[in-house]
Amino acid sequence: MLPTDGLSEPSPSGRTAGGVLQYYLSGVKMDVTTMTYTAFLLLAVACFVLLHLAQHTKAQLTAASNPHFVQFQRQFFAVYFLALFSDWLQGPYVYKLYSHYGFAEYQIAVIYVVGFAASVVFGTATGPLADRFGRKKTCVAFSVAYSLCCMTKLSRTYAVLLLGRVFGGIATSMLFSTFESWYVYEHVETHDFPAEWISVTFSKATFWNGILAIVAGVASNMAAEWLGFGPVAPFVMAIPCLIACGTLVSTQWQENFGNQQINFRRSYINGMRTILSNEVVALLGLVQSLFESVMYIFVFLWTPILDPSRPPLGMVFSCFMVCIMMGSSINTLLMGRGVKPERVLTLAVVINIICMLVCAVATGPSAPMPGLAFAAFLFLELAVGMYFPSMGYLRSQVIPEEQRASIMNWFRVPMNLITCGGLLWLHQGEAAGGTQVIFMACAVLLMVALFACLRFAKRYQETRLPEHELSESKPSAM
């Protein structure tokens, strides 16, 4: 059972600053709507202070002074942000919609699992297809597949919703591999911009991704609740954004490819062979798979954990996105001070481990503390904001260009399998241990990711050192 103690009746006397603090620390009754909006305002102020500091780092200033790079960035962002906005519109109400249709929690978990399974079975094909037949074409296919996914949400039929998750799983694989592959190729091969500017683009994309998510959270909350259209409204709103995304790709992007000379089956095999033979690529893929599997399990868990208190879900979602923006700015500030991206990645993993342990305590059946869980969720999203720019840059440096989309989709296979296993385990009854055990398992997965991250940082630096420096750094035989 999910914790509901102390959350069923909001107290009108809990509107003072002391009441807010007391809620966060002990989980006592208060007006959760006031708490959510207060948290959002405080986080927004901190976010824009960090943004102001991040904009004055050397890499940001240098890249911003190149008009050709700025124009290229805008061409990419115009499309990519539409794709992300359509995805974020649906975020706060995926679970809510299935619940609104009357499905049990286990049935909802199965729907989620079908989406992740579709990414494993069909999503891995999108990488070789994109490399061989064109990344531009695959991005257009994304807009079609995700539009079909949104259309199925209009049906209350369970089988139709399962089919929609299949389309959604395929589209998600395209969103998180093909767009990045197209950008890195254009950045390096077509325009010959400096490699370090890739991190500038990913950091900016992560920050504005947070802005988009906040706007999407407010818009979805307004359509679903204020205007009374119900939880299906955000999915209808996403369809025009996806159509516009596909149209811009068709008219403004040029096509690029990976390795077109190998056949479909060989593309699969070569991508896996590269991962298994290259320790640096394998370690980075392991970190990505473990970190993002925990992230997706959290996406399923946060709504049922917080929903019993009846907070405005759109604003809770917006709080999370502000934290992602803060994490992006922290990433920029750290790299501006000379901290290497692999170290930032390691820090993000450490923060996430702490958050998982805190969540395990906060969701205990004997004394649940929803306020503490919410605070841990905020720090978790801060770590996510630090993670994505660092991971995006490191992928651009270690994955071979001719196999980029294929390898990136292989990275998502263990992530989807772990996520499916976690969600199914969560709903195997009381014997499974419930939410608290899932958070502990996530902490263990992240500890493995931390070990892989430390090993990756060492091997990555060795591969980047010139040979004479590498030989000098090794101890001589006595």
C-alpha positions in Angstrom: 0.0 0.0 0.0 1.1 3.5 -0.7 1.5 5.8 2.3 -1.5 8.1 2.9 -1.1 8.9 6.6 -1.3 12.6 7.4 -2.2 13.6 3.8 -5.9 13.1 3.4 -7.1 16.4 4.9 -5.0 19.5 4.3 -4.9 21.9 7.2 -5.7 25.6 6.6 -3.4 26.4 9.6 -0.3 25.1 7.8 0.2 28.1 5.6 3.1 29.7 7.5 6.8 29.3 6.7 7.1 27.2 9.8 4.3 25.0 8.6 6.1 24.4 5.3 9.3 23.5 7.0 7.5 21.2 9.4 5.8 19.4 6.5 9.1 18.8 4.7 10.7 17.4 7.9 7.9 15.4 9.4 5.2 14.9 6.8 2.4 16.5 9.0 -0.8 17.9 7.5 -0.8 21.1 5.6 -2.0 22.7 2.3 0.0 20.7 -0.2 -0.9 23.1 -3.0 0.7 26.0 -1.1 3.7 23.8 -0.4 4.1 22.9 -4.0 3.8 26.5 -5.3 6.2 27.7 -2.6 8.8 25.1 -3.5 8.4 26.0 -7.2 9.1 29.7 -6.6 12.1 29.1 -4.4 13.6 26.7 -6.9 12.9 29.1 -9.7 14.9 31.8 -8.0 17.8 29.5 -7.3 17.7 28.3 -10.9 18.0 31.7 -12.5 20.9 32.7 -10.2 22.7 29.6 -11.4 21.8 30.3 -15.0 23.3 33.8 -14.7 26.5 32.4 -13.4 26.7 29.6 -16.0 26.2 32.0 -19.0 29.5 33.7 -18.2 31.7 30.7 -18.5 34.4 30.8 -21.2 33.0 28.0 -23.4 29.5 29.5 -23.4 30.8 33.0 -24.3 33.1 31.7 -27.1 30.4 29.5 -28.7 27.8 32.3 -28.4 30.1 34.7 -30.3 30.1 32.4 -33.5 27.0 33.3 -35.6 27.3 30.2 -37.7 27.2 28.0 -34.7 24.3 29.9 -33.1 22.4 29.5 -36.4 23.1 25.8 -36.5 22.1 25.4 -32.9 18.8 27.1 -33.6 18.1 24.9 -36.5 18.6 21.8 -34.3 16.7 23.2 -31.3 13.7 24.3 -33.3 13.0 20.6 -34.1 14.4 18.9 -31.0 12.5 21.1 -28.6 9.2 20.4 -30.4 9.9 16.7 -30.0 10.8 17.1 -26.3 7.8 19.4 -25.7 5.4 16.8 -27.1 7.0 14.2 -24.8 6.8 16.4 -21.7 3.2 17.3 -22.3 2.3 13.7 -21.6 4.7 13.2 -18.6 2.5 14.3 -15.7 -0.6 12.4 -16.9 0.5 9.0 -18.2 -0.1 7.2 -15.0 -3.1 9.4 -14.2 -4.8 8.7 -17.5 -4.6 4.9 -17.1 -5.9 5.2 -13.5 -8.7 7.5 -14.7 -9.8 4.8 -17.2 -10.2 2.5 -14.2 -7.2 0.1 -14.6 -5.6 -1.4 -11.6 -2.0 -0.6 -10.7 -0.7 -3.9 -11.9 -2.5 -3.4 -15.3 -0.8 0.0 -15.5 2.6 -1.5 -14.8 2.0 -4.0 -17.6 1.3 -1.1 -20.0 4.6 0.5 -19.0 6.4 -2.8 -19.4 5.0 -3.3 -22.9 6.5 0.1 -23.8 9.9 -0.8 -22.5 9.7 -4.2 -24.1 8.9 -2.6 -27.5 12.1 -0.5 -27.1 14.0 -3.7 -26.6 12.4 -5.7 -29.4 11.8 -3.0 -32.0 13.7 0.0 -30.7 17.1 -1.5 -31.3 16.2 -1.7 -35.0 15.9 2.1 -35.2 19.7 2.6 -34.8 20.8 0.5 -37.8 17.8 1.8 -39.8 18.8 5.4 -39.1 22.5 4.7 -39.9 21.7 3.0 -43.2 18.6 4.8 -44.5 19.1 8.2 -43.0 18.7 9.9 -39.7 16.5 12.6 -41.1 14.0 10.0 -42.3 14.1 8.3 -39.0 13.3 11.6 -37.2 10.3 12.0 -39.4 9.2 8.5 -38.6 9.5 9.4 -34.9 6.8 12.1 -35.3 4.5 9.6 -37.0 5.0 6.9 -34.5 4.5 9.2 -31.5 1.4 10.8 -33.0 -0.1 7.3 -33.3 0.8 6.6 -29.7 -1.0 9.8 -28.6 -4.1 8.9 -30.7 -4.5 5.6 -29.0 -4.9 7.4 -25.6 -8.4 8.4 -26.8 -9.5 4.8 -26.4 -10.4 3.1 -23.1 -9.7 -0.3 -24.6 -6.8 -2.0 -22.9 -5.5 -3.7 -26.1 -5.5 -0.4 -27.9 -3.6 1.3 -25.1 -1.0 -1.6 -25.2 -0.6 -1.0 -28.9 -0.1 2.7 -28.2 2.7 1.8 -25.8 4.4 -0.2 -28.5 4.4 2.9 -30.8 5.6 5.0 -27.8 8.5 2.6 -27.0 9.7 2.7 -30.6 9.3 6.5 -30.8 11.2 7.0 -27.5 14.1 4.9 -28.9 14.2 7.3 -31.9 14.0 10.4 -29.7 16.9 9.5 -27.5 19.3 8.3 -30.2 18.6 9.5 -33.7 18.3 13.2 -33.0 21.6 13.2 -31.1 23.3 11.2 -33.9 22.1 13.6 -36.5 23.4 16.6 -34.5 26.8 15.2 -33.7 27.4 14.2 -37.4 26.4 17.7 -38.6 28.5 19.4 -35.8 31.7 17.5 -36.5 31.5 16.4 -40.1 29.5 19.0 -41.9 30.4 22.2 -40.0 33.7 21.2 -38.4 32.9 23.1 -35.1 35.2 22.4 -32.1 34.3 19.2 -30.3 34.1 21.0 -26.9 31.2 23.0 -28.2 29.1 19.8 -28.3 28.9 20.0 -24.5 27.7 23.6 -24.8 24.8 22.4 -27.0 23.9 19.5 -24.7 24.0 21.7 -21.6 21.8 24.3 -23.3 19.5 21.6 -24.5 19.1 20.2 -21.0 18.4 23.6 -19.5 15.8 24.6 -22.1 14.4 21.1 -21.9 13.6 22.0 -18.3 11.9 25.2 -19.4 9.9 23.3 -21.9 8.9 20.8 -19.3 7.7 23.5 -16.9 5.6 25.1 -19.6 4.3 21.6 -20.6 3.5 20.8 -17.0 1.6 24.1 -16.5 -0.2 23.6 -19.9 -1.1 20.0 -19.2 -2.3 20.9 -15.7 -4.4 23.8 -17.2 -6.0 21.6 -19.9 -6.6 18.6 -17.7 -7.7 20.2 -14.5 -8.4 24.0 -14.8 -10.4 23.7 -18.0 -11.8 20.3 -17.1 -10.9 18.4 -20.2 -9.5 15.5 -18.2 -6.1 13.6 -18.3 -6.4 12.8 -22.0 -6.1 16.4 -23.0 -2.3 16.6 -22.8 -2.0 13.7 -25.3 -4.3 15.5 -27.8 -2.2 18.7 -27.4 1.0 16.8 -28.2 -0.2 15.7 -31.7 0.1 19.2 -33.4 3.6 19.6 -31.9 4.7 16.3 -33.4 3.3 17.2 -36.8 5.2 20.5 -36.7 8.4 18.6 -35.7 8.1 16.2 -38.6 7.4 19.1 -41.0 10.5 21.1 -39.9 12.7 18.0 -40.2 11.4 17.4 -43.8 11.9 21.0 -44.9 15.0 22.3 -43.0 17.3 19.4 -42.2 19.7 17.7 -44.6 20.2 14.0 -44.5 23.1 12.2 -43.0 24.0 8.6 -42.5 26.1 6.1 -40.6 27.7 3.1 -42.3 25.5 2.4 -45.3 27.7 -0.4 -46.7 26.8 -3.1 -44.1 23.6 -5.0 -44.1 21.0 -4.9 -41.3 22.1 -8.0 -39.5 25.8 -7.1 -39.6 25.0 -3.6 -38.2 23.5 -5.3 -35.1 26.5 -7.6 -34.7 29.1 -4.9 -35.3 27.5 -2.5 -32.8 27.5 -5.2 -30.1 31.0 -6.3 -31.1 32.3 -2.7 -30.7 30.7 -2.5 -27.2 32.2 -5.9 -26.1 35.7 -5.2 -27.5 36.0 -1.6 -26.4 36.1 -1.3 -22.6 35.6 2.5 -22.6 32.4 2.2 -24.7 31.2 -0.7 -22.6 31.7 1.1 -19.3 29.9 4.2 -20.5 27.0 2.1 -21.8 26.8 0.3 -18.4 26.6 3.7 -16.6 23.9 4.9 -18.9 21.9 1.7 -18.7 21.9 1.6 -14.9 21.4 5.3 -14.3 18.6 5.7 -16.8 16.8 2.5 -15.7 16.6 3.9 -12.1 15.4 7.2 -13.6 12.6 5.4 -15.5 11.6 3.4 -12.4 11.3 6.7 -10.6 9.1 8.1 -13.3 6.6 5.3 -12.6 6.9 5.7 -8.8 6.6 9.4 -8.1 3.0 9.8 -9.0 1.5 7.1 -6.8 3.8 8.1 -3.9 2.7 11.8 -4.0 -0.8 11.6 -5.5 -2.5 10.5 -2.2 -1.8 14.0 -0.9 -3.6 15.5 -3.9 -0.8 18.0 -5.0 -1.2 19.7 -8.4 0.7 17.1 -10.4 1.6 19.6 -13.2 3.3 21.9 -10.7 5.1 19.0 -9.0 6.4 18.0 -12.4 7.5 21.6 -13.0 9.4 21.6 -9.7 11.3 18.5 -10.9 12.1 20.2 -14.2 13.4 23.4 -12.5 15.8 21.0 -10.6 16.9 19.5 -13.9 17.7 23.1 -15.2 19.6 23.8 -12.0 21.6 20.6 -12.6 22.4 21.7 -16.1 23.7 25.0 -14.9 25.8 23.3 -12.2 27.2 21.1 -14.9 28.2 24.2 -17.0 29.8 25.9 -13.9 31.8 22.8 -12.9 33.1 22.3 -16.4 33.9 26.0 -16.7 36.1 25.6 -13.6 38.0 22.7 -15.3 36.1 19.8 -13.8 36.1 17.0 -16.4 32.8 15.7 -17.7 33.5 12.2 -16.4 33.9 13.7 -12.9 30.6 15.5 -13.2 29.0 12.2 -14.3 30.4 10.5 -11.2 29.0 13.2 -8.9 25.6 12.8 -10.5 25.7 9.1 -9.7 26.7 9.7 -6.1 23.9 12.2 -5.5 21.4 9.7 -7.0 22.6 6.9 -4.7 22.0 9.2 -1.7 18.6 10.1 -3.0 17.6 6.4 -3.4 18.7 5.6 0.2 16.7 8.6 1.5 13.6 7.5 -0.5 13.9 4.0 0.9 13.7 5.5 4.4 11.0 7.9 3.5 8.7 5.3 2.0 8.9 2.8 4.8 5.5 1.3 5.8 5.9 2.0 9.5 6.6 5.7 9.3 6.2 7.1 5.8 7.5 10.7 5.3 6.2 12.0 2.0 7.7 15.4 2.5 11.2 13.9 2.8 10.5 11.7 -0.3 9.6 14.9 -2.2 12.8 16.6 -1.2 14.8 13.5 -2.3 13.0 13.6 -5.6 14.1 17.2 -6.1 17.8 16.3 -5.6 17.4 13.2 -7.8 16.2 15.5 -10.7 19.2 17.8 -9.9 21.5 14.9 -10.5 19.6 14.1 -13.8 20.3 17.6 -15.0 24.0 17.2 -14.3 24.0 13.7 -15.9 22.6 14.4 -19.4 25.0 17.1 -20.7 28.0 15.1 -19.4 26.7 11.8 -20.9 25.9 13.4 -24.2 29.4 14.9 -24.6 31.1 11.6 -23.5 29.0 9.6 -26.0 30.1 12.0 -28.7 33.7 11.3 -27.9 33.8 7.5 -27.5 31.2 6.1 -29.9 32.4 5.6 -33.5 30.4 7.8 -35.8 29.5 5.1 -38.3 27.8 3.1 -35.6 26.5 5.9 -33.4 22.7 5.3 -33.6 23.1 1.5 -33.5 25.3 1.5 -30.4 23.2 4.1 -28.6 20.2 1.8 -29.0 22.1 -1.2 -27.8 22.8 0.9 -24.6 19.0 1.1 -24.1 18.4 -2.6 -24.2 19.7 -3.4 -20.6 18.0 -0.2 -19.4 14.7 -1.4 -20.7 15.1 -4.9 -19.3 16.1 -3.6 -15.9 13.1 -1.2 -15.9 10.7 -4.0 -16.9 12.0 -6.3 -14.2 11.8 -3.5 -11.6 8.2 -2.7 -12.4 7.1 -6.3 -12.5 8.8 -7.0 -9.2 7.1 -4.0 -7.7 3.7 -5.5 -8.4 4.2 -9.2 -7.3 2.4 -8.6 -4.1 3.6 -8.1 -0.5 6.3 -10.8 -1.0 8.1 -8.4 -3.3 8.6 -5.9 -0.5 7.0 -2.9 -2.2 8.3 0.5 -2.9 11.0 0.5 -0.2 12.7 -2.6 -1.5 12.6 -1.1 -5.1 14.4 2.0 -3.9 17.1 -0.1 -2.1 17.5 -2.2 -5.3 17.9 1.1 -7.3 20.6 2.2 -4.8 22.5 -1.1 -5.4 22.3 -0.6 -9.2 23.7 2.9 -8.8 26.5 1.6 -6.7 27.5 -0.7 -9.6 27.2 2.3 -11.9 29.5 4.3 -9.6 32.1 1.5 -9.8 31.8 1.5 -13.6 32.0 5.3 -13.7 35.2 5.4 -11.7 36.7 2.7 -14.0 35.5 4.6 -17.1 37.1 7.9 -15.9 40.5 6.1 -15.5 40.4 4.3 -18.8 39.0 7.3 -20.7 41.9 9.5 -19.6 44.4 6.9 -20.5 43.0 6.6 -24.0 43.1 10.4 -24.5 46.7 10.8 -23.2 49.4 11.1 -25.9 51.6 8.0 -25.9 54.7 9.7 -24.4 52.5 11.0 -21.5 50.9 7.6 -21.0 54.3 5.8 -20.8 55.6 8.4 -18.3 52.5 8.0 -16.2 53.1 4.3 -15.7 55.5 3.2 -13.0 58.8 1.9 -14.4 59.8 -1.7 -13.7 62.5 -2.1 -11.0 
